[in-house]
Amino acid sequence: MRRRVLILLLSLISTLAARSPQTVQESFARDPGLLDFISGEGHEQAIMQALTGDALVGLDTRNRVVPRLAQRWEIEGKLIRFYLRDEMRFTRGALVKAEDVAWTFQEILRNVGASPTKRAILEGMKVNVKGATVEVSSPKPAPQVLMELARLPIARKGHPDEGCGPFALTRDGQDWTFKSRSHFLNPKIKAIRFRLIADDQALLQNLQKGWLSIGVPPARRNLRPPANFVELHQPTRAQLLVWSQAGLAPLQALERWRVEAFPADFFGAKASFSRGLWPESLGFPLMKIQAPAPPSPEGQHWELLYSAGDELVQKALMALRERARQEGVELEPKPVEAALLYERLQKGDFQLACALNIFDPHPWSVLELMEPKGPLNFNGWKDADFQGLGSKLASPESPAWLELQKVWARHPGALPLLDFTSVVWVDRRLKVESSALGLYLTTPGPAGWTWAP
């Protein structure tokens, strides 16, 4: 009898433990590499930096600029003066100072191996420290600068791997654990643990068995979450872009084929073919390539590079390949390792290449495709009218945006193939807040998550 009671008690304890607040279980599709606030690049690295770092400002779930490391700021023309929070500390205990902010920005500009995305944000910026304040001035409009600075977490001077965010990272092999720490956002969850799960089928199995708390299901038709999960649909500004070094003809062909190659529900709820040149979600009207129709592409052979292992992208490119064959074109999708793809994009070493891009929630983010040193200008796009319009883009409502879109439409350097919707399965007990920036990149983000009692 006593043994039976003991077994029942152990069973009850096990059940209660399973239902009690616990570490959030997540996964990375790729190894993000070492945490590096200067040189780190990529989606997984961005998540690590968002959890362990603080930028001067953040973006909330409604895309509004909110205080983060800076508790307030003042704008004087194109100069922004930031007042830092008191008693903010890095993960190893050092106080956060204005000098750390200046070092982070200056190191990104100085270091040739720094993140190209961050270098583009800081291009032309000047940084000054005045006591406990930091002053930045940029040729860009102040509202644009504020929104872009949300993407630049601050590192400790001389320590590019140390941030001051709400979570601290420990790594054990292919496990990354982010533990909550003392922070003004007061994180409500104990920890977030990521495991490397690169295979879509393995990820789906982990979700269906409840071994993960959060996960992005594969892009398959009629896929439903398990009973203990809810499915969140988040609007995103993510697009699969294809760049061309082979002239405009391939982009004009792909513009036609993207409509015909992907039937309804081809990707489930996760993606649909793009309809214009720039994201509609940023307020841009639908616009097609405004160039004379090229000669028939029959007999052409186009090699298209893409990141190996991405099931959805591979599925899309196979459908485009079949559509191209109907016109006598040999479209050859070629998978390459992600780091090599990015290297070849930077060098312009490709005929056609595609990659996923997530635009910031403001129209200025499309300038990354057009600026001479823009992080998305992989084929050296330029136009004499671009510089003249740049000074007129002081606000999202400026009519110059439509003029600029027409300039791009004459000879675009890239074309979106797919628009994505973020489909996420989340454990019903975990309360999260959706946003167009995803679950991790907003403020308060995971620091505001809670477990249901």
N, C-alpha and C positions, 0 to 999 in steps of 0.2 A: 504493500500500500504506500509506504513512504517513498519507494522508488518511483511509483506511478505519479505521486504528487510532485516529485522532483522533476520528472520528465515534463509534466504539464507546466511547471514553473519555468523551466528552461525554454519551452516552446513559446510561452507568453512573453518572456524577456526577448526572445529572438524576434517575435512579431512586433513588439513595441519598438525595438531597435530599428527595424526595417521602416517603421512609420515615422520615426522621429526625425527632426532636422538633421541633415547629413551633408557631407561634401557633395557639391554638384559635380557630376561626372560628364565630361565632354570629350571631344576628340579633335585632333589635328589631322588633316588629310596629307600634310607634308611636314617634314621636319623644319621648324622655323629658324633653326640655327641658334647661335648665341644671342642673348638679349643685348641689343646694341642701339642706343638712342641716336647715334650719329650715322651709322652705316646700314642699320637694319632696314630691309625693304620687303614688301610682300604682305599678303593678307594675314597669315599666321603671325608674322612679326608685329603687325599693327595691333592685333589682339593682345599679344604679350605686353606691348608698350602701353596700351590703354589700361591694362590692369595694374601695372607696376609703376606707371608714371603719371604726372600731372602736367598739363600744358598751362600756359598763363590763363587761358579761357577754355570753356567747354561749349558744346552745343547740346541743348536739351532735346527732348523727344519731338518738339515742335520746331526744331532747327533755329532756335533763338540762342544768341550768344549769352552765356551765363558765367559768373565768376568761377574760377577754379584755383589755380595757384595764386593768381592775383585776386584780391578781394574787391578791388574797384579799379577804374581807369578813367582818364580824361583824354579828350580828343581836341587838339588844336591844329586845324588844317589837316596836314598829312602826318603830324606827329601824334603818337599815342604814348601817354605816360601811365605806367602800371605801378600800383601799390601792392606789394606782396603781403601775404598773410604772415602773421607772427608765429613763431614756434613750429613752423613746418619743418619736418625732418626727413632726410633720406633714409633708406632702409637700414643703413649701418649706423644711424644715429646722428650724423652731422646736420647742422641747421642749414636750411635752404637760404641762400643769399642772392642778392641781385647779380653778383659776380658769376654765379652758376648759370643764370639765364644768358648773360652776355657770352660766356664761354661756349655754351651749347650752340648758340647761333653762329658765332664766329668760327667754331670748329667745323660746323657743317659747310660753311662757305670756304674754309681753308682746305679741308681734307678732300683730296681728289677721289677718295673711295667712299665719300659720304652718299647718303641716299639721294638719288637724282630728284625724286619728288620733293624732298625737303629743300634741296638746293634751289629748285625753281621757285618755291615759295619765298625764299629769302633773297632772291636775286635783286640787287640794287638797294637792299635794306641797310640802314646804319643803326647801330646799337650803342647807347651810352648809359653808363651807370651814374646815378646821382644820389648818393647816400643809399637809402634803402629802396629807391625807386629805379625802374628801368624805363628808358625812353627809346622808342623805335620810330624811325621815319622811313617811308618807302615811297617810290613813285606810284604805287598802286593806291586806289581809293581806300580810305580808312575802314569802311565797312567790309571790304574784301579782305583786307589784312587781318581784321579781327576774326573773321570766319576761318581763314586759312591757318591762323596761329593755333587753332584748336587741334591741328594735326601735328604739332611739334612739342611733344613732352620734353620736359627739362631734365637734363642729366647733371649729376654732381661734377664739378670742375675736375677734369683729369680722370674721371671714371665714367666712361660711356655706357657701362653696364648697370649703373645705379640710378634709380628713380625715386620719387617720393609719393607714389600713388597709394591707393587703398589696400593693395595686396603686395606681398613679397614672394618672390619666386624661389623655389627649390627644384632641382632637377635630379632625377635618378634614372639613368638610362633613357628609355623612351617614355618616361612619365614626367610631366610638368605639373607641379602643384603650386597654386597661388593661395597663400594663407592670408587671411585678413589681418590688418595691423591698425594701430592707433592712427586715426585720420579724421579730418573734419567731416567727411561724408559718412562716417560711422557705418561701415559695412555690416549688413545684417546676417550674412551667411558666413560660415566658418572658413570654407575653402572651395576652390574650383580645381579639379584634377583633370588634366588632358592626357589622353593616350594617343599614340600614333596608330591610326586606322586608315590606311590608304585605299583599301578595297571597298567599293560601294556595297557589295554583297555582305561583307563582314560588318560594315557599318549598319546596314539594315537589320541584320541578325541581332546586333548589340542593342538596337533600339527596341526591336520586337520582344526581346527577352527582358527588357527593363534594366539592362546593365549600364545604360547611359541615361542621364537626366535631360539632356538637350542633344539634338542632332538634326542635321539636314538630310532628309530622305533622298534616295536617288530619284532622278527624273523618269518616272515610269507611270504609265496610265493606270488609273483605278487603284492607286496605292492609298491605303487608309491607315491612320495611326492606330496603335493598340489602344485598348479601352482605358488604360491608365495614363494616356497622353492626350494633350490638346494640340491641334494644328493651328499655327499662327501664319497668317499671310501678311507680309510686310511689304509695302511699296518700296522699291529701290530705284536707284539711278544707275544700276549696273547694266552694262552692255558688253556684248562680245564684239570687239572692233577688229576689222581687218585693214592692214596697211599695205600699200602697193608701192613697189619700186619699179614696176613694169608699166607705168603710165596709168592713164585713166580708164582704158578699155576694160580691164578686169573688174574694176569697181562698178562700172556701168552694167556689166553682165551680172555681177553678184546682186546688184540692186533689183534686177528683174527676177533673178532666180530665188532670192530669199522669200519672195511672196509665194512662189509656186512650189518650192521644195518642201515646205513645212505645212502639212494639213492641220486642221483644227485638232487640238489636244495631242499634238505630236510629242510634246514634252510634258504632258500633264499640266499642272498648274504653275510650273516653275518658269516657263519661258514662252515667248511668242516672237514672231518675226518683227524686226524693227520696221517702222513705217517712214521715218524721215532720216535726216542727217544728224540732228542733235536731239538729245532727250526731250521728249514732250513734257516730262515731269519737271523740267527746269523752266517751263513757260515758253519754249520755242515752238512756233507754228510748224506744221509739216511742210517740208520742202525737199524736192528731189534734186538730183544733179542737173545743173543748168548748162549742159554742154551738148553740142551736136552729136547725134547718134553715130557711133563708130562703125567702121566696116564690120562685116560678119566675123566673129572670132573663130570660125571653123578652122580646124587644123592647128590651133594654138595648144601649147603645153604650159600649164602654170603650176608651179610648186608652191604649196601653202603650208607654212610651218605652224605648228600648234603645240601646246604643252602636253606631253605624254601623260596618260593616266586619267584624263578628264573624260568620263563616259559621255556626258551630255554634249560636250564640244565635238567629240568623235562622231557621235550620232548625227549631229547637225552637218558636219563636213561630209559624211558619207552620203547623206541625202543630196547635198549640193553637187557632189561628184556625179551622181546619177543624172541629175538635171543637166549638168554641163555636157554629158555625153550625148544628150538629145540634140545638141547643137554642134556636135563634132569637136568638142573641146576636151582635152585631157586635163582635168583638175586633179592634182596629186597631193592629197593631204599627207604631210610628213611629220610624225611625232618626234619631238626632241625634249630632252630633260629641261625642266623649268628654268634653271639657272642659265643653261646654254641658250635657250630661247631669248631670255632677257638680254643676254650679252650680244646676241646677233641683232636684236632689235636696236640696241644702242649703237652698234657699229653700222647699221644700215645694210647688214649682210643678209639679204633675203630678196626674193622675188615678190611673194605675198606672205604675210604672217598675221596671225590673229592671237588676241589675248583678251582676257576679261579686264574691264576697267570699271571702277566705281567712282562716279563723278561726285564731287562735293555738292551740297544742297544749295548752290547759288550759280547764276549764269556764268560767272567769271571762270568757273572750272573748265569750260570748253576752250579757254585760251591756251590751256596746256597742249592742245593739238596744234596750235598756230604760232606760239611764241618761238623766236629763234632758238632759245635754249629750253623750250618747254619739255617736260618729262614725257609727253606723248607725241612729240614731233620727231618721229623716228626716221622720216624720209626727207628731212630738210625742207618742208613746205614753206613757201614764202610768197608774198604778194605785195606789190607796191602800195596798195590801198590799206594794208593792215595797220601800219603805224599811224596813219592819219585818223583812223577811227578809234584807236586805243584810248586817246585822251577824252573821248566822248562817252566812255562807259562808266560814268561815275555812280550810276545807280542801276538796279535791275529793271527800272521802268524806262530807261533811255531808249529812244527810237533808233539809236545807232546800232543796237543789237541786231535788228532786222537787216540793216545795211551790211553788217559784218557777216551775217548768215548767207547773204547773197554772194558776197566775195568768196566765201568758202565753197558755195554751191557751184561756182564756175569751174573749179578744179580741186575738189577735196583730196586731202592726203590719206583719209581713212573713211571707212564706211561701217556703220553698225549693222550687224547681222541679226542679233537677238537682243530683246529686252527681257530682263529677268525679274521675277517676283521672288522674294525671299519666303520660302516655305520651310518652317521650322516645327519640329515636334518637341514639345516640352512636357515634362512630368506634371501632372495635374496639381501636385502639391506645391510646386515651385511657382511663385508669383513673380512674373517678369513684366517689363513694359516694352511694347513694340515701338519701333520708329523706322523712319526711312534710312537711318544709318545702321540699322541692325541692332542686335541686343548688346553688343560690347562697346561700341564707339561713342555712345551718348553719355551725358551726365544726368543722373548719377550712374547709369548703367548697372553693372552687376553689384555695385555697392548698395544699390537700392532694392535688390531682390530679397525676397523673404520666403521662408518655408511656411506653408499653412500649418496651424496647430494640429 
